[in-house]
């Protein structure tokens, strides 16, 4: 069982469709987005395509985010 999410998998888990929205959440809640592995391409050193996020932290953040969304409704 893989203990990490790719960017695309993390976005799906959080129900986010735009990478920009994901990165805004990442900047707002840096403790929830633990980077396990950061891969770099030779062309683009600042590429975020190959980042691996800690799966349990993303899952925990998604659960709490969903709970607070429901409470606000």
N, CA, C and O of each residue as an XYZ file, in Angstrom:
292
protein
N       0.842     -1.185      0.000
C       0.000      0.000      0.000
C       0.885      1.245      0.000
O       1.799      1.371      0.815
N       0.606      2.143     -0.905
C       1.389      3.362     -1.038
C       0.999      4.363      0.055
O      -0.187      4.561      0.319
N       1.977      4.982      0.680
C       1.726      5.919      1.772
C       1.771      7.365      1.316
O       1.834      8.279      2.138
N       1.737      7.576      0.002
C       1.798      8.934     -0.516
C       0.745      9.150     -1.588
O       0.244      8.205     -2.197
N       0.424     10.418     -1.801
C      -0.453     10.833     -2.896
C       0.357     11.689     -3.856
O       1.214     12.468     -3.439
N       0.081     11.538     -5.137
C       0.621     12.480     -6.102
C      -0.246     13.738     -6.027
O      -1.270     13.751     -5.345
N       0.163     14.778     -6.718
C      -0.618     16.007     -6.741
C      -2.036     15.731     -7.221
O      -3.003     16.196     -6.617
N      -2.158     14.982     -8.296
C      -3.476     14.680     -8.862
C      -4.338     13.891     -7.877
O      -5.523     14.188     -7.721
N      -3.763     12.896     -7.215
C      -4.515     12.092     -6.248
C      -4.940     12.927     -5.044
O      -6.055     12.775     -4.546
N      -4.063     13.802     -4.578
C      -4.397     14.666     -3.442
C      -5.525     15.627     -3.814
O      -6.416     15.887     -3.006
N      -5.482     16.149     -5.030
C      -6.552     17.040     -5.484
C      -7.884     16.296     -5.544
O      -8.915     16.840     -5.148
N      -7.869     15.068     -6.033
C      -9.090     14.263     -6.090
C      -9.618     13.975     -4.693
O     -10.823     14.053     -4.454
N      -8.725     13.645     -3.773
C      -9.136     13.328     -2.397
C      -9.780     14.532     -1.718
O     -10.725     14.383     -0.943
N      -9.267     15.718     -2.011
C      -9.804     16.941     -1.414
C     -10.978     17.512     -2.202
O     -11.622     18.457     -1.747
N     -11.261     16.959     -3.363
C     -12.358     17.446     -4.179
C     -12.060     18.782     -4.833
O     -12.958     19.598     -5.038
N     -10.799     18.998     -5.159
C     -10.368     20.253     -5.774
C     -10.070     19.995     -7.247
O      -9.410     19.015     -7.595
N     -10.562     20.880     -8.104
C     -10.381     20.682     -9.537
C      -9.227     21.477    -10.110
O      -8.724     21.143    -11.182
N      -8.802     22.513     -9.428
C      -7.747     23.371     -9.964
C      -6.482     23.256     -9.112
O      -6.541     23.245     -7.883
N      -5.343     23.170     -9.791
C      -4.066     23.103     -9.083
C      -3.820     24.396     -8.311
O      -3.224     24.375     -7.234
N      -4.274     25.510     -8.853
C      -4.109     26.789     -8.181
C      -4.829     26.785     -6.824
O      -4.273     27.257     -5.832
N      -6.040     26.266     -6.774
C      -6.788     26.183     -5.511
C      -6.065     25.273     -4.519
O      -6.021     25.557     -3.322
N      -5.502     24.182     -5.025
C      -4.754     23.267     -4.170
C      -3.547     23.974     -3.553
O      -3.305     23.860     -2.351
N      -2.797     24.701     -4.371
C      -1.603     25.380     -3.883
C      -1.952     26.518     -2.924
O      -1.167     26.834     -2.029
N      -3.120     27.133     -3.101
C      -3.573     28.147     -2.145
C      -3.839     27.503     -0.790
O      -3.464     28.055      0.244
N      -4.487     26.332     -0.788
C      -4.704     25.603      0.466
C      -3.379     25.194      1.095
O      -3.210     25.268      2.312
N      -2.451     24.766      0.263
C      -1.134     24.350      0.753
C      -0.414     25.514      1.445
O       0.227     25.330      2.480
N      -0.525     26.703      0.867
C       0.101     27.881      1.487
C      -0.621     28.291      2.768
O       0.008     28.751      3.721
N      -1.947     28.124      2.785
C      -2.742     28.530      3.947
C      -2.576     27.558      5.120
O      -2.552     27.978      6.277
N      -2.463     26.273      4.823
C      -2.334     25.235      5.851
C      -1.086     24.391      5.595
O      -1.211     23.227      5.217
N       0.100     24.938      5.789
C       1.331     24.207      5.445
C       1.547     22.943      6.275
O       2.189     22.008      5.799
N       1.035     22.891      7.490
C       1.224     21.699      8.324
C       0.430     20.501      7.819
O       0.776     19.360      8.126
N      -0.619     20.739      7.058
C      -1.466     19.652      6.568
C      -0.913     19.020      5.295
O      -1.336     17.929      4.912
N       0.015     19.686      4.645
C       0.539     19.204      3.369
C       2.015     18.839      3.523
O       2.907     19.596      3.143
N       2.239     17.664      4.090
C       3.596     17.195      4.337
C       4.139     16.556      3.057
O       3.556     15.613      2.521
N       5.256     17.083      2.583
C       5.874     16.566      1.366
C       6.821     15.435      1.748
O       7.758     15.623      2.524
N       6.555     14.256      1.186
C       7.382     13.087      1.470
C       8.539     12.980      0.488
O       9.638     12.568      0.859
N       8.292     13.350     -0.766
C       9.318     13.251     -1.787
C       9.076     14.344     -2.810
O       7.946     14.589     -3.231
N      10.137     14.980     -3.194
C      10.043     16.052     -4.179
C      10.933     15.679     -5.352
O      12.159     15.659     -5.235
N      10.311     15.386     -6.473
C      11.063     15.050     -7.671
C      11.254     16.279     -8.528
O      10.366     17.126     -8.616
N      12.386     16.380     -9.149
C      12.683     17.535     -9.986
C      12.964     17.079    -11.403
O      13.654     16.087    -11.637
N      12.419     17.818    -12.327
C      12.766     17.554    -13.720
C      13.987     18.399    -14.061
O      14.239     19.421    -13.423
N      14.727     17.979    -15.046
C      15.935     18.718    -15.422
C      15.606     20.050    -16.064
O      16.387     20.996    -15.963
N      14.458     20.139    -16.723
C      14.080     21.374    -17.396
C      13.521     22.411    -16.431
O      13.838     23.596    -16.536
N      12.698     21.971    -15.499
C      12.021     22.911    -14.608
C      12.304     22.534    -13.164
O      11.723     21.584    -12.640
N      13.182     23.265    -12.530
C      13.576     22.973    -11.144
C      12.420     23.227    -10.188
O      12.349     22.606     -9.127
N      11.517     24.126    -10.546
C      10.406     24.478     -9.665
C       9.131     23.696     -9.987
O       8.042     24.090     -9.572
N       9.260     22.611    -10.711
C       8.109     21.807    -11.094
C       7.483     21.156     -9.864
O       8.185     20.685     -8.969
N       6.164     21.138     -9.834
C       5.452     20.509     -8.724
C       4.782     19.216     -9.156
O       4.007     18.639     -8.393
N       5.065     18.753    -10.359
C       4.408     17.559    -10.880
C       4.772     16.305    -10.104
O       3.924     15.434     -9.911
N       5.998     16.200     -9.662
C       6.471     14.956     -9.059
C       6.482     14.959     -7.538
O       7.164     14.135     -6.929
N       5.753     15.852     -6.922
C       5.703     15.907     -5.464
C       4.839     14.764     -4.939
O       3.792     14.456     -5.508
N       5.281     14.144     -3.859
C       4.532     13.093     -3.180
C       4.134     13.615     -1.796
O       4.998     13.952     -0.986
N       2.830     13.680     -1.530
C       2.317     14.175     -0.254
C       2.010     13.010      0.677
O       1.640     11.926      0.226
N       2.166     13.238      1.976
C       1.894     12.219      2.989
C       0.397     11.902      2.976
O      -0.433     12.783      3.203
N       0.064     10.656      2.713
C      -1.318     10.242      2.506
C      -2.186     10.426      3.752
O      -3.298     10.945      3.652
N      -1.706     10.018      4.904
C      -2.502     10.105      6.123
C      -2.817     11.559      6.488
O      -3.911     11.855      6.969
N      -1.868     12.458      6.263
C      -2.096     13.874      6.568
C      -3.141     14.469      5.626
O      -4.007     15.228      6.062
N      -3.066     14.132      4.345
C      -4.055     14.622      3.379
C      -5.434     14.068      3.720
O      -6.424     14.798      3.675
N      -5.505     12.777      4.064
C      -6.790     12.172      4.430
C      -7.385     12.855      5.661
O      -8.578     13.155      5.689
N      -6.567     13.097      6.662
C      -7.032     13.754      7.886
C      -7.525     15.174      7.583
O      -8.561     15.598      8.094
N      -6.783     15.896      6.759
C      -7.181     17.255      6.395
C      -8.494     17.226      5.605
O      -9.358     18.075      5.819
N      -8.650     16.268      4.704
C      -9.871     16.158      3.904
C     -11.085     15.878      4.784
O     -12.157     16.443      4.568
N     -10.916     15.008      5.772
C     -12.021     14.704      6.687
C     -12.429     15.937      7.483
O     -13.619     16.228      7.609
N     -11.472     16.650      8.010
C     -11.775     17.857      8.789
C     -12.376     18.945      7.911
O     -13.296     19.651      8.325
N     -11.858     19.076      6.710
C     -12.379     20.072      5.778
C     -13.832     19.775      5.444
O     -14.655     20.689      5.404
N     -14.158     18.506      5.203
C     -15.528     18.110      4.907
C     -16.446     18.367      6.107
O     -17.570     18.841      5.939
N     -15.975     18.060      7.301
C     -16.764     18.281      8.515
C     -17.119     19.762      8.666
O     -18.270     20.099      8.943
N     -16.138     20.643      8.485
C     -16.399     22.067      8.644
C     -17.262     22.619      7.510
O     -18.017     23.568      7.723
N     -17.167     22.046      6.318
C     -18.052     22.439      5.231
C     -19.512     22.114      5.596
O     -20.413     22.922      5.369
N     -19.725     20.927      6.161
C     -21.062     20.515      6.555
C     -21.596     21.368      7.702
O     -22.785     21.683      7.729
N     -20.751     21.743      8.637
C     -21.164     22.572      9.760
C     -21.579     23.965      9.318
O     -22.501     24.551      9.886
N     -20.903     24.499      8.304
C     -21.208     25.841      7.818
C     -22.528     25.877      7.060
O     -23.157     26.932      6.972
N     -22.956     24.755      6.515
C     -24.186     24.706      5.705
C     -25.418     24.773      6.558
O     -26.533     24.743      6.036
